[in-house]
Amino acid sequence: MPVSLASTLPPPARLTPASRFAAVRAQSVALCRPLLPEDTVVQPMLDVSPPKWHLAHTTWFWETMLLREYQPGYQVFHPDYAFLFNSYYNSLGSRVNRADRGTLSRPPLADVYAYRQAVDAAMQQLLAQPADKLPPAFWEVLELGLQHEQQHQELLATDIKYILSSSPLAPAYIVDNPASSPASSAPEAAWLPVTGGMHRIGFEGEGFCFDNEQAPHDTYVADFELQNRLVTNAEYLEFMAAGGYQDFRYWLGEGWDLVQQQGWQAPLYWLERDGQWLRFTHHGLQPLNPAAPVTHVSFYEADAYAQWRGCRLPTEQEWEIAARQFNPDPAAGTFLESGLFDPQPLPPDAAPGQCHQLLGDAWEWTYSAYHPYPGYQKAAGPLGEYNGKFMLNQLVLRGGSCATPESHIRLTYRNFFHADKRWQFTGIRLAR
């Protein structure tokens, strides 16, 4: 059955804090509802966390960051849960090694749900107070906590896919909902000019952003062009058929080494059977849709494809400048709330002069290192560990994906992963 992800809820601005908290929390539970209890414990690789751990960690965040701080007399649900479900906050004590999260057969899933219910009830009691009884810092951390849980909802969607793909049975997460519409071809890609010069990037104005988006600043870029849509599966198949995975000339050195060591011949989740390419999706194994955007490629693969085409990947500065120029409509993208869990093909009649799929569908690799913006200041305390300490040896991705909650994305949002990562919905947009 399709997964209900509260897509009919009104925008966050129209919800009370208590209602919005309840809606976000319910969405995490809805994502795990199709799973068997056994599915929620599996950790087939280091990057993936068991769904049970995600459910408990996001609950620990609320308990640690808000309830213990602002609810007088609050007693933690279980004294050992801080050790089990802390993620990477060194300032908050020791924790289970990331690689060992899949060994936590206890507490059982039922206890984790009881933990969520207890913390949710305590949070609702706290949110029932008059707003002026709680300091501004409370409301800032509340918003961060909601955004944090939405990040984990995206991770839940992608981790569940990897977990199920590791089973020889290739079980479907959703049985009777197609992964993508049956379009057989995408409109021909068009090049759109973007005016260079001095441009301002970074978050400004009202509303929430993460600290890595702050410190807006001016940056210079030369005139450039950006393709008006994402690269499709059919286009990537051309790269493969031309021997792209066998020709070192298109690859960065580290990427070529990985191709040799890992035996990469196609994007993650692709399987060739009887001369036909299939993909593992949330809907099980399905024939490759040639018109859909290619996903689950590493930065190395994205860059090699761009080199083969005689193009390049945009920088994150170029991506944001172009996004501001073309001002995409988020409603046109595919997000988590769709319940599709796969990027959708661009309609054949899509306007060639518009820039499509900038928000949603697939994260877009940029050729930009994940570094702090000029003037960036790391927050004090444990929240300072949220982004700042990861600003090295990673690449920036922009735009969100079909697993990103729609209310979670912005033009200034900076995602980041190491160059070899493929389990997220990562795709390609060309620049020149």
N, C-alpha and C positions, 0 to 999 in steps of 0.2 A: 504494500500500500504506500502511496505517497506520504512523505513525512510532513506533518503539520508544524510549521515554524512560525506561527502567529503573524503571518504576512498581512493580515487584515487589521492589525493594530494601528492606531493613529500614530503620526510622527511623534518622536520623543518630546518635542516642545509642548504637545497637547496633553501629556500625561503628568500626573502628580509624581513626585519622587518615589512614593511607595508603590504606585502602579507600575512605574517604569522598572523599578527594582524587581518586582514580581514577574514582569514580562520577560526580562533578560534571564532571570533564573529559570523560568519555565522553559525557555528556548533550549538551554543546555540539557535539561532532562528530556525534552522532545527528541533531540538528536540521538540520545542513547536508547530511546524506547525500542527501536527495531532490533537491538542487539540481544544476544543470549548472555547470561551472566559470565559464561566462559570467555566470550569475546572481549569483555571489559578488563581482563587481566593481562592480555597478551602484549608483549613488547618485542617485535621482531627485529628492530634495529635501534641504535642509540637515539636517533632523532625523534623517534615515535614514543609517545607516552601512552600507557594504557588508559582507556576511557574512564575506568574507575578512578584512576589517579587524577585526571582532569576534574572530575566531579568533586573530588575531595579537596584538591589544591585550591580551586576557586572559592570553596567554602572556607578553607583556612585563611584565605586572604581577607575575607570579610570579618572573620572572628579576630584576626590578629591586628588588622589595620584600623578597624572601627569599633567593634564591640568591646574589646579589652581596653581601648583608649577612652571611649565616650559613654559606655554603659556602666554606671556605678554598681559595684558588687557582682559584675558578670563573672561567672565561673566557666572555664573552658569545657567543651563537651567531653574531651578525653585528653589526659595529660601527655600522651605519647603522639598525638596527631601532629603536633608541630614538627617533630623529628621526621615523621613519615611523609608529610605533605608540603613542607617548605621546598621551594624550587631552587633558587640560587641566591637567596638573601643571606650573605655571610654575617651581616650585622644582627640577624635574628636567630643565630645559633646553628648548630650542626644539623645534618640532614642525611637521609638515605642518598647514596650515590645515584646519579641520574640513570646509569646503566642498569641499576638494580630495581627500578620501579616495577618491572614485570615479575619480581619475586614476591610481591606483597599479596599473597593469597588471603591474608587477613589484614585489616578487618574485611568481612564479607560485604558484598555489594549492598545488602539490605541495611547494614550498619552505616554505610556511606550515605545512603538516602535518608536514614534517620538523622545523621549529622546535618545534612542539608536542611531538613525540615526544622530542626531545633535552631539552627543559626538563622534561617529565614524568619522564624517566628520572633526571635530576639531582635532582628533588624527591623521588622515591621513595628515592633514596640518602640524602638528608638525613633523610627521615622514618624510615628504618630505624635511625637512632641511638637509643639509650636516651633516653626522654623527658626525664630529668633532665640530659642533656647540653646541652639547648637552653634558653635563658632564657625566662621567662614572656612577654616581648615577642614572641618568635617565634610562640608559640601564639596570641597575640592577633591578630597579622597574618595567620597562617594562616587563622583563622576569618573575618577580614574578607575575605581573598582568595576564600574559598569563596562567601561571600555576594555579593561583587562579581561573580564569574563567573555566579552565578544571576541577578543583575540583567541581565547581558548576554544570558543565555538568553531572558529575557522580551523584551529588545530585539531579539534575533535573530528571535523568532517574529513580532513586529509589523513589523519592518523587512522581513522576507521577504514578508509579505503586501503591504506597500505596493509593494515592488519588482515583484512579479509582477502587481499590479493596474495598473501603469503600462504594461504591454505590451498592444497592441491584440488580442493573441491570448488574453488573460485565462487564462493557463495555470494549471492546478490544481497545488498543492503536494502534495496527497494525493488520489489518484484514487478510491479505493473505500471511503471512510469518510464517512458523512453528517456534515454540520456540526452538526446538532442533531436531537433526537428530534422526531417529527412531530406533537406536540400542537398542536391548533388553537386552543385558548383557555387562558388562565391563570386561576386562581381570582381572584375579585374581591379587590382590595386592601383590607386592613383597617388601621385606625389603632390603634396600640399606645401606651398612655400610658407616659411616662418621668418618674420623680420628679425634680424639681429640687432645688436646694439646693447645698451645698458638696460637691464630688466631687474625688477625686484622680485625675489623669491623668498619663501618661508611664510609661516603663518602670521597673519595680522587680522585684527578685528575681534568680534565676539565669538563665544563658544569655546569648545574644548579643543585642545591639541596636545600631543605628547611633547615632552621637552626637547626631543631631537628635531622638531619642526620650528622651534623658537629661534630667536635672533634673526629676524628677517634682514636681508641685506641685498645690496645691488651686485649684480654679476654681469659680465660682458660675454656675449656669444656672437659669432659671425652668422650671417644669413645661412639658413639650412633648409632642407626639405624633409618632411616626415611622411611615411606612408599612411594612407587614410584608414587602414584596418590592420588587424593582426595577421601574421603569417598563418596559412592554413595547413591542414594535414596533407593535402594534395601537393602543395608547394614543397613541404618538407620531404615528401616521398621522392620528389625530383632530385633533391640533394642526396638522398640515400641511393637512388638508382644511379646517380652519376659517380658513385664511389666516395661520397663525402666522408664516410667513416674509415676509409682506407687511405686517404690522401693527407699526409702530414702537413701539406702546404697551407691548409686552411686553419690549422689549430695552433693555439698557444701551447707552449711546451708542456706545462702541467696538464692541460687538457688532453694532449696527445698521449701522454704517459697513462692517464686514466683510461682512455679508450683501449689501450693495449692491455692494461692490467685487469680491467673490469670486463673486457670483451663487449663493450657497447657497440651495438649495431643499429639501434633505434631508440626513440624516447622510452622512458620508463612506462611500463604497463602495456607496451605493444607486443603482440605475439603473432608470428606468421604461421599459418596452418593451411596446408593444401593450397599454397599459392595465394592465400588471402590474408590480409592484415586485419587482426582483431585488436581490440583494446579492452583491458579490464577497467570497468567503471563501477560506480555505486550500484549499477543495475546489472552487474555481472559482465561476462564477456559479450561484447557486441562488435559487429562489423565496423571498421573504421569509417567515419563520416568524412569524406574528402573536403567538404566545405567548412567544417568546423575548425576553429583555431587550434593549432598544435599546442600541446601543453606537456608538462612534466619533462622539460628539457633543462639541463644545467646551463649556467652562464657560458661554459666552454662550448656547448653545442649551439647555443644561440649565436655566439660570436663566430663560430666556424661557419654556420649557415650564412651569416651576414657577409663574411669574407668571400664565400663561394659565389654569392650574388653580386659581388663587387660593391657592396654597401658597408654599412657599419651599424652598430647599436647607438641610440641616442645617449647623451649624458643625462643625468637626472636634472640638471639645470635646463637643458633643451626640452626635456619632457614637460617640466612644469610650465615653462614659458609657452610651449605649444598648447598645453591644456588650458592655460588662461586665455590664449587667443581664440581657441575653438569653443571654449565654454560648454563642455559636454553635459547632457542631461542624464543624471544618474538613473532615471526611470528607464532609459534605453538599454541599460546593462543587465547582465544576469548575475544575481547575487544569491546568497544563502537562502533567503526567504522564498525563492522560486521552488525549492525542493528538487531541482534538476541535478545539481552537483556536477554540472558539465557546462563548458562554455558553448554558446549557441552560434550557429552559422549566421553570417550577415545576409539579410534578404537580398535576392538578386537585383531588386530595384532600389537598393540603398543609394542615396545621392553621392556621386563621386567627389563633390566639392566639400563634403563634410568629413570631419575626422571621427570615425566610429570606434567603439569598444575601448575608449580611453578609461572608463570607469566600469569595473566589473569584468566578468568573463575570465581574464587571465592576468596575473601579475606580469609586468613587463620588465625584463632585465634592462638595466642601464649600464653604461660603461663608466660608472662612478663608484669610487670607494666610499664606504660608509664611514665618514669622518664627521666630527662636530662642525656645525656652522661657525663662522667667525663670531665671537662673543657668546658662545654657548656656555651656560653655567649649570653644572650638575647640582641637583637638589641635595639638601642635607638629609642625613638619616637613611633608613632603608630604601626609601623611594628614589634616592640617588643611584641605587643599583639597577634601576629599571631599564635604562638604555645606555647610559654613558660608558659603562665598562665593556661594552661590546663593540666600541667604535674602532675596530682594527680588523684587517684581513677579511672583510666582508664586502659585498657589492649591494648597491641600492636597487630596489625594485619599486615600481610605481603602479598605481591604478586600481588595486584590488582585484578580486577574482570571483568566480561563481561560488566560492565558499566563504566569502567575506560578507558579514551583515551589512546591509545597505546603509544604515545609519552610522556605520563605523568608519566610512571612507571619506576622504577629502582630497582635493587636488594637491595639498601639501604633505600628505601622509608619506612617510619614508619607511618602507619595509626593508629588511636586510637579511641576507643569507650568504653562506660561504658559496664559492663559485661552483662547487661540485653537486650542490643539492638539487634533487629532482622530484621529491615527493609532494611538493606544493604544486598548485596550478600555475606553473610558470610558463610564460609564452614569449613571443618575439614580435617586436615592431621594428621595422628598418628605418634608418635615417641615411642621409647623404649630404 
